[in-house]
Amino acid sequence: MFCCLQGMRVLVDARDKLGISWQSCENEKQGMLVMSWEGRVGASGVEPSEFQLYVMALSALWADAGIQEAYARRSEFQL
């Protein structure tokens, strides 16, 4: 779960730095939500209840063409 959130944060940041537009303006809000995650990880990882807060955002972002383009260009940044 930690890797999903951290990886999506990297993709959202890379999308911005690479100048890639969002496919959906609504996903900008989802991106802000994921970027607001502070990365607190307990001994057992991310608590499921905390992860649940981000599931819809992660799903919407992964389906966004802008995030997919950033992922396709992953050789240009460290993912």
C-alpha positions, 0 to 999 in steps of 0.5 A: 500500500505504501508503494502505491501511494508513494509511486503515485506521488512520484507520477503526479509530481513528474506529470507536472514537471514534464508539463503533461496536462491532466486528461480530466480537470477533476483529477487535479483535485485527486492529485492534490489529495495524493500529494497531501499524504504525509507518508506516515508508515507504522511498523505494519505499513500503511493502516488499511483505514488510512489507505481506504481514503486514497483508493478512489483517487489512486484509481482515478489517477491511474486511469488518467491519460496524463498519468499514463503518459508520465508513466510511459516516460518513466525513464526520464525520472526515478520511479 
